[in-house]
Amino acid sequence: MSVSTNDLKNGMTLDLPEGLFAVVEFQHVKPGKGGAFVRTKLKNVRSGAVIERTYRADEKLEQAIVDKREMQFLYRDGEAYVFMDNTTYDQRNVDEDSLGNSAKYLKEGDSAVLQIWGTEIVGVDLPASVELSVRETEPGVQGDRVSGARKPATLETGLVIQVPLFVNTGDRVKVDTRSGEYLTRA
């Protein structure tokens, strides 16, 4: 489906020759001389790389229709993650590569919004934070009261994060899914 550069919106997905890109920001520019143009900042949906492009006003670009579906993560089957569509109850196997970093925050029963383009998963929207339990961490040393001191902890999904010294094995912690940082004990 073609879309005019005059009708661009933030978050819109474009199918360009270089790949699939989401519009991060755009600006219509009308110089005193010459034709108007549109300056854009585009983010590669697969790699996350950001590029800047300038287009003539009313130039036609190919819009990619990305379907966002809420799905529940059921279980792992070897290298695949098995999700169930919350609307149709269809099950879908998703490669770990398609999930990218999101796989580190998913535990069985969690919901995520999968972005699907054609038959391909091009992105995953997670909640801003998730609660995970600490599988293993060294015990905090008594008397070690260095302000802001941290230690590594391995969580139930295999993700390793830095936590404060008072966090112990078996504790549940809240983790920011955007930065991968410890937020608080749950």
N, C-alpha and C positions, 0 to 999 in steps of 0.2 A: 504494500500500500504506500503510495507516494504522499509526502507531506511537504508543504512549502516551508522554507526557512523563516518566513514571517509568522508561522503558526507553532514554532518550537515552544516547548514547555519544559521546566526542570523535571527530571526524572523520566522523561520520554526516552524510549530505546530506539536507536537507529541501526539499521543493517548497512554498514558501509563496506567498501571493498577491503578495508584493513581489518574488519571484524565487527563484532557487536559492541556498540557504545551507548552509554547512558548520558543524557545531557545533564551536566553539573550546573553550569550557568551559561547564559547567553546575553548579548547586548546588541541592540539595534543601533547602528551608527549612520548618521546622515551628515557627511562632510559638506562644506560649502560648495565645493566643486566635485564633479564626478557622481557616480551612482551610489545609492545607499548599500550598506552591507551589514552582515550579521557576524559578530565575533563570538565564538563558542569555546567552551571548555568541556571536553568530553572524556569520560572515564571508560576504559575497556572493561566490559562486564566480566570477562574471564580472568584477565591478568591484574586488573586494578590500576594499570598504567593510565596516567592522565595526559591527554594531548590537547593542543589548542589549534583550532581551525577557523578560517575566515571564509564565509560564503557570500555570494551576491544575494541581494534582497530578492525574494521570491524564487530562489533556486530550489529545484525539487530534490528531495532526499528520500531514501527508502526507509519507512518506519517499520520496526519489528514489533509485532504484537506478542508481548510476553504475558503468559497466563500465570497468575499467582494462585496457588492452591494450598490451603492449610492441610497439613498431613501430620499423622502421628508416627513417631519412630517406634516400631514394634520390637525388632531384635536384629542382631548381626548374623549374617549367613556367610561365613568365610570373609571375603573382601567386600561383600556387598552389605549395604544397610537396607533393611526392609521397612518401607513406609506404607501406611494405609491412608487413603484419601478420606478425610472426615465427612465428605458429602456422599460419595458414591460407594465407599467401603472397598474400592479396588485396591489391591496391593501392588507395590512397585519396588523393584530392586534398584538401588542407586549405588554406583561405584563410589568408593571413598574419595577418589580424585575429584569427582563432581561436587562433593561437599566442601572441599578445601579445608580451611581451619575450623569450620563449623562442626566437623565431626568430633572435635575435642570437647565440645560442650554438650553433646547429646547423650542422654541416658534413656533407657527403655521407658516408654510411656510419655516422653516429652513431645510437645507439638512444635512444628516449625512451618514456615511458609516457604514452599519451594517455588522458584521462578522457572517456568518451563517455556522454552521456545522450540516449537515443533515437537521433537521427541527428546530434546536435550535439556538437561538441568543446567541453567546458566547462573543461578545464584540461590542463596538461602538466607531468609530473614529469620533471625533468632530474637527472643525477648532480650531486653537490654541487659538483664542479669539472670543467672541460673544458680540454683542451689545444688552443690555437689558435696559428697562426703569425702573426708580425708582418708585415703587408704593407708598411707604411711608417711611419717615424718619423725624426725629425731625429737626426743623429749626436750622441753625447754630446760636449761640449766638453772637450778635454784640460785637466786642472788644475781643472776645476769639481768640487770635492769637498764641496759643501754637503750636510750630512747630511740624508738623507730627501728630497732634491730629486727632483722628478718631471717627466716630459714626456709629451705625448699620443702615443699610438701607435694606428694603424688596423690592426685585425686582419683576417684573411682573410674573415670574415663581414660586414665593414663596421662592426663594433662599435669604438668609440673608447674607450680606457681610459687611465688615467695609469699610467706604468711608471717604474722607476728609470732614471737616466741611462745605466747600462751596458748596457741592452737595445738591440739593434740590429735593423735590417730583416732578416728571414729567421729570427730566433730564434723558438723555440717557447716560449710562456708558458702557465702554468696560471692560469685565471680562476675566481673564485668565482661560481657561477651565481645565488646568492641576492642578493649585494650588487653584482656586476659589478666587483669589485676584483681587481687583480693579486695573485697569491699568491706565485709563484716562477717561475724559468726552468725549463723542462722539459728 
